[in-house]
Amino acid sequence: MSVQWRSRAAVRDSAGMRSRPQHAVTGRTSRTRRLPKRTDRAVVPEFQVGMTGEPGGPGFTDPLVGGPPQPELSPEEVKAAAKRKQRAILALTLVMLIGIGVIVYPFAGGWFNSKKQAEAVTGYVDAIESADVQVMLEKAREYNANLPVMPIGDYYTEVAQYPPEYQEYLALPGSTVMGRLTIPKIEVDLPIYHGTSDDVLMKGVGHLYGTHLPVGGPSTHAALSAHSGMLDKRMFDRLPELKVGDHFFINVLGEELAYQVVSTEVYTPEEGVEHIVRVPGEDLVTLITCTPYGINTHRLLVTGSRVDGPAKKLGYEIGPTGMVERPWWIWPLIVLVLIAIGIGAYVLQKVKRQSAARLHDQDVDDKGLFLEGASVGDPPADRM
């Protein structure tokens, strides 16, 4: 019997099967199809019954495999396909990280803004120690006593329209803050600024010009406004949670004023200002924000009446510095980022291993030899 040597690639092309050689580095066998361990017959010839079509041509089927053989890729094509997969995995990982950032941004933004607001409150408290607070308080009360009844303008009037002397009241050297508003029930601790311009309301609470300064006193009614529904700021988001009987506190130049909620009403912007009026003998403060949440077509007015304090007497503990939100989101963020990076690294490594194994298999196929007409597993002729 004449024996003819054939490469493994030739045997694979004719039989539609592949051997499963061992990886030279990892010692693992590649995940390719193994030739059937048949010792009773040679490799199936092309004229075998049940085989249709020309080998490698259209319509070719092999009864041992059940379908056409897989096309052979050059090493360059294998590497190019691996690089495309790696780029797709990197892009997917980046999209995952961006998605995590979008989810966490409102919480992180709220924390950073609360930190800035706390710093402003702390700076205000520190600046009080070097100011002549009694003189400043007397001037503010005199302003309130002489305040004429005037129409209250829009909540978002520009600062340039305010009289210059208005911004001098309760102004401390080195600080633009005029007071501090604390609402323990809804965890609000914000600085109070002059006016309600957009720039002011992006930083904290604004004092509505045309109302009394928030220093207390009979027959006074101060109004304080802040945003709600902002993506990265809390402000008055939880103001609707206040009910009649709840308390809030205003600290101006070291003097703490306590107020108890007596009413919560919703009006249109035009109707709302009409209800901010002085009541003889009453010491009132109204907190204003937009409502409904995210729509902002109306105004929520929460009005409080002066009660005896201090906060500790009413069962509240207010620290000397501003409150900062607890950054509960840090650990979930770290876990999600590590998971996304881990998944991306695992899939990338898997693609690299598969690409290396495929290149190794092709190298083995090109170098390996089979006997033409010999049984699979027969030893080479020089060993017979």
C-alpha positions in Angstrom: 0.0 0.0 0.0 1.4 3.4 -1.0 1.4 5.9 1.8 1.0 9.6 1.1 1.6 12.3 3.7 -1.0 15.1 4.0 -1.1 18.1 6.3 -3.7 18.4 9.0 -5.1 21.4 7.1 -5.7 19.2 4.0 -7.3 16.5 6.1 -9.6 19.1 7.7 -10.5 20.6 4.4 -11.5 17.3 2.9 -13.2 15.9 6.0 -14.7 19.1 7.4 -13.2 18.3 10.9 -10.4 19.5 13.0 -8.2 17.9 15.6 -8.0 19.3 19.1 -4.2 19.9 19.7 -2.8 20.9 23.0 -1.9 24.6 23.6 1.8 24.9 23.9 1.6 27.6 26.7 -1.5 26.8 28.8 -1.6 23.1 28.3 -5.3 23.3 27.5 -6.8 21.9 24.4 -8.4 24.3 22.0 -12.2 24.3 21.6 -12.3 22.9 18.1 -13.9 19.8 16.8 -12.0 16.5 17.4 -11.7 13.9 14.7 -13.7 10.8 15.5 -11.6 8.1 17.1 -12.2 5.5 14.4 -9.7 2.8 13.8 -11.7 0.6 11.5 -11.6 2.9 8.5 -9.4 5.6 7.0 -10.3 9.3 6.6 -13.6 9.6 4.6 -12.8 10.0 0.9 -14.5 12.5 -1.2 -16.8 9.9 -2.9 -18.1 8.6 0.5 -21.9 7.9 0.3 -23.8 10.7 2.0 -21.3 13.5 1.1 -22.7 16.0 -1.4 -21.1 18.7 -3.4 -17.5 19.4 -4.1 -15.3 19.8 -1.0 -15.0 23.5 -0.1 -17.6 24.4 -2.7 -21.2 25.6 -2.3 -23.6 23.0 -1.0 -20.9 20.8 0.4 -22.0 18.7 3.4 -20.2 16.0 5.4 -22.2 13.3 7.1 -19.7 13.2 9.9 -19.9 16.9 10.6 -23.3 17.9 9.5 -22.4 21.1 7.7 -19.9 22.9 5.6 -16.4 23.3 7.0 -15.5 26.6 8.7 -13.5 29.0 6.5 -9.9 29.4 7.3 -8.7 32.9 8.4 -5.2 34.2 8.0 -3.3 35.2 11.1 -3.7 38.9 10.1 -7.5 38.4 9.9 -7.6 36.7 13.3 -5.7 39.6 14.9 -7.9 42.2 13.2 -11.0 40.5 14.4 -9.6 40.3 17.9 -8.8 44.0 17.9 -12.3 44.8 16.7 -13.8 42.9 19.6 -11.4 44.6 22.0 -12.4 48.0 20.8 -16.1 47.1 21.1 -15.5 45.8 24.7 -13.7 49.0 25.7 -16.5 51.1 24.2 -19.1 49.1 26.1 -17.1 49.5 29.3 -16.9 53.3 28.8 -20.7 53.4 28.2 -21.2 51.6 31.4 -19.0 54.0 33.3 -20.8 57.0 31.8 -24.1 55.5 32.8 -22.9 55.1 36.3 -21.8 58.7 36.3 -25.2 59.9 35.1 -26.9 57.9 37.9 -24.6 59.2 40.6 -24.3 62.8 39.4 -27.4 64.2 41.2 -26.3 62.7 44.5 -22.7 63.8 44.1 -23.8 67.2 43.0 -26.1 67.6 45.9 -23.3 66.6 48.3 -20.8 69.1 46.8 -23.3 71.9 46.9 -24.3 71.2 50.5 -20.6 71.3 51.3 -20.3 74.8 49.7 -23.4 76.0 51.5 -22.1 74.6 54.8 -18.8 76.5 54.2 -20.8 79.7 53.6 -22.8 79.2 56.8 -19.6 78.5 58.8 -17.9 81.6 57.4 -20.9 83.7 58.4 -20.8 82.3 61.9 -17.1 83.1 62.2 -17.5 86.6 60.8 -20.1 87.4 63.5 -17.5 87.3 66.2 -15.7 90.4 64.8 -18.8 92.5 64.0 -20.7 95.1 66.0 -23.9 93.0 65.9 -26.0 95.2 68.2 -25.5 98.3 66.0 -26.3 96.2 62.9 -29.4 94.7 64.4 -30.7 98.2 65.5 -30.3 99.5 62.0 -32.2 96.5 60.5 -35.0 97.0 63.0 -35.2 100.6 62.1 -35.3 99.6 58.4 -38.3 97.4 59.2 -40.1 100.1 61.2 -39.8 102.5 58.3 -40.5 100.1 55.5 -43.5 101.4 53.5 -46.2 99.2 52.2 -45.1 98.5 48.7 -46.0 96.1 45.9 -43.7 93.1 46.1 -42.1 92.4 42.8 -41.2 89.2 41.0 -39.4 86.5 43.0 -36.5 86.6 40.6 -35.9 90.4 40.3 -32.3 91.2 39.3 -29.9 92.5 41.9 -29.2 95.6 39.9 -32.8 96.8 40.6 -32.3 96.8 44.4 -31.4 100.0 46.2 -27.7 100.0 47.2 -28.6 100.7 50.8 -30.7 97.6 51.0 -27.7 95.3 50.5 -25.8 97.1 53.2 -28.2 95.9 56.0 -27.0 92.9 57.9 -23.9 92.7 55.6 -20.8 91.4 57.4 -17.3 92.3 56.2 -16.0 89.5 54.0 -19.3 87.8 53.7 -22.4 88.2 51.4 -24.6 86.1 53.8 -27.3 88.0 55.8 -28.5 85.0 57.9 -28.9 81.3 58.3 -32.1 79.2 57.8 -32.4 75.8 59.5 -35.3 73.4 59.2 -34.4 70.2 61.2 -37.4 68.1 60.0 -36.3 68.2 56.4 -32.6 68.6 57.0 -32.3 72.1 55.5 -29.4 74.3 56.6 -28.9 77.1 54.1 -27.4 80.6 54.0 -29.7 83.6 53.4 -28.7 86.3 50.9 -30.1 89.7 49.8 -32.6 89.5 47.0 -34.0 86.7 44.9 -32.0 87.0 41.7 -31.2 83.8 39.8 -27.5 84.1 40.9 -28.6 84.2 44.6 -31.1 81.4 44.3 -28.4 79.1 42.8 -26.4 79.5 46.1 -29.0 79.4 48.8 -32.1 81.2 50.2 -33.0 84.7 49.0 -34.7 87.4 51.0 -37.7 88.8 49.0 -37.1 92.5 48.6 -40.1 94.5 49.7 -40.7 92.4 52.8 -39.2 92.9 56.3 -35.7 91.9 57.1 -35.6 88.6 59.0 -34.7 90.0 62.4 -38.1 89.5 64.1 -40.3 92.0 65.8 -44.0 92.8 66.1 -46.0 93.6 62.9 -43.3 92.2 60.6 -43.5 89.7 57.8 -40.4 88.5 56.1 -40.3 86.2 53.1 -37.6 83.8 52.1 -37.5 82.0 48.8 -35.4 79.1 47.4 -35.5 76.8 44.4 -36.8 73.2 44.3 -36.5 70.4 41.8 -32.9 71.2 40.7 -30.8 68.3 39.5 -27.8 68.8 41.7 -29.2 71.0 44.6 -31.7 70.1 47.3 -32.7 73.6 48.6 -36.4 73.5 49.3 -37.2 70.1 47.6 -38.7 68.8 50.8 -40.6 71.9 51.9 -44.0 70.3 51.1 -43.3 67.9 54.0 -43.7 70.6 56.5 -47.0 70.5 58.4 -48.7 72.9 60.8 -46.9 72.7 64.1 -43.4 72.0 62.7 -40.6 74.4 63.4 -37.9 76.3 61.6 -35.2 78.6 62.8 -33.4 81.7 61.6 -30.1 82.9 62.9 -29.2 86.5 62.2 -26.0 87.9 63.6 -25.9 85.3 66.3 -29.5 85.8 67.4 -31.7 82.7 67.0 -35.4 83.2 66.1 -37.8 80.2 66.3 -40.9 79.9 64.2 -43.8 77.4 64.2 -45.7 76.6 61.0 -49.2 78.0 61.1 -50.3 77.5 57.4 -49.2 75.9 54.1 -50.9 77.2 51.0 -50.5 77.0 47.2 -51.1 80.0 45.0 -50.3 81.3 41.5 -47.2 83.6 41.5 -49.5 86.7 41.3 -51.8 85.5 44.1 -48.8 84.5 46.3 -47.4 87.9 46.8 -50.8 89.3 47.8 -50.8 87.0 50.8 -47.4 88.2 52.1 -48.8 91.1 54.2 -48.0 92.4 57.7 -50.4 91.4 60.4 -50.5 93.9 63.4 -48.7 92.5 66.4 -47.6 89.3 64.6 -44.0 88.2 63.9 -44.3 86.1 60.7 -41.9 84.5 58.2 -43.0 82.9 55.0 -40.9 80.3 53.1 -41.6 80.2 49.3 -40.8 77.7 46.6 -42.1 76.5 43.3 -44.7 73.7 43.0 -45.6 71.2 41.6 -42.2 69.5 41.7 -40.5 70.0 38.3 -43.5 71.9 36.8 -43.3 75.1 38.8 -46.5 76.7 37.7 -47.5 77.7 41.3 -46.0 78.8 44.6 -46.0 76.9 47.9 -46.1 79.3 50.9 -45.3 78.0 54.3 -45.9 80.6 57.0 -44.5 80.4 60.5 -45.3 82.5 63.6 -42.6 83.4 66.2 -42.5 81.2 69.3 -40.2 81.1 72.3 -36.9 79.4 71.6 -34.2 78.4 71.5 -34.1 75.3 69.4 -32.8 73.2 72.2 -35.8 74.1 74.3 -38.0 72.8 71.5 -36.1 69.5 71.2 -33.7 70.3 68.3 -30.0 70.3 68.2 -28.4 72.9 65.8 -24.6 72.9 65.5 -22.5 76.0 65.1 -21.5 75.0 61.6 -23.5 74.1 58.5 -24.9 70.6 57.9 -23.4 68.6 55.1 -25.3 65.7 53.5 -24.0 62.2 54.2 -22.2 60.9 51.1 -23.9 57.5 51.2 -23.4 57.1 47.5 -19.6 56.8 47.6 -19.4 53.1 48.4 -22.1 52.0 45.8 -20.2 54.2 43.3 -16.9 52.4 44.0 -18.5 49.0 43.8 -20.3 49.7 40.5 -17.1 51.2 38.9 -15.1 48.1 40.0 -17.7 45.8 38.6 -17.8 47.6 35.3 -14.0 47.6 35.1 -13.8 43.9 36.2 -16.3 42.8 33.5 -14.4 44.7 30.8 -11.0 43.3 31.9 -12.4 39.7 32.1 -14.0 39.9 28.6 -10.8 41.5 27.1 -8.6 38.8 28.6 -11.0 36.1 27.3 -10.8 37.6 23.8 -7.0 37.7 23.9 -6.9 34.0 25.0 -9.2 32.9 22.3 -7.3 34.8 19.6 -4.0 33.3 20.9 -5.4 29.8 20.9 -6.8 30.2 17.4 -3.4 31.4 16.1 -1.7 28.5 17.8 -4.2 26.0 16.3 -3.5 27.3 12.8 0.3 27.1 13.4 -0.1 23.4 14.6 -2.3 22.7 11.6 0.2 24.1 9.2 3.0 22.0 10.7 1.2 18.8 11.6 1.0 15.8 9.2 -1.5 13.1 8.6 -1.2 10.0 6.4 -3.3 9.9 3.3 -5.3 6.7 3.3 -4.2 5.7 6.8 -6.4 5.3 9.8 -6.7 8.2 12.3 -4.3 7.6 15.1 -2.0 5.3 13.1 1.7 5.9 13.8 3.9 7.5 11.1 5.4 5.1 8.6 8.9 5.4 10.0 7.5 3.9 13.3 5.7 1.0 11.8 
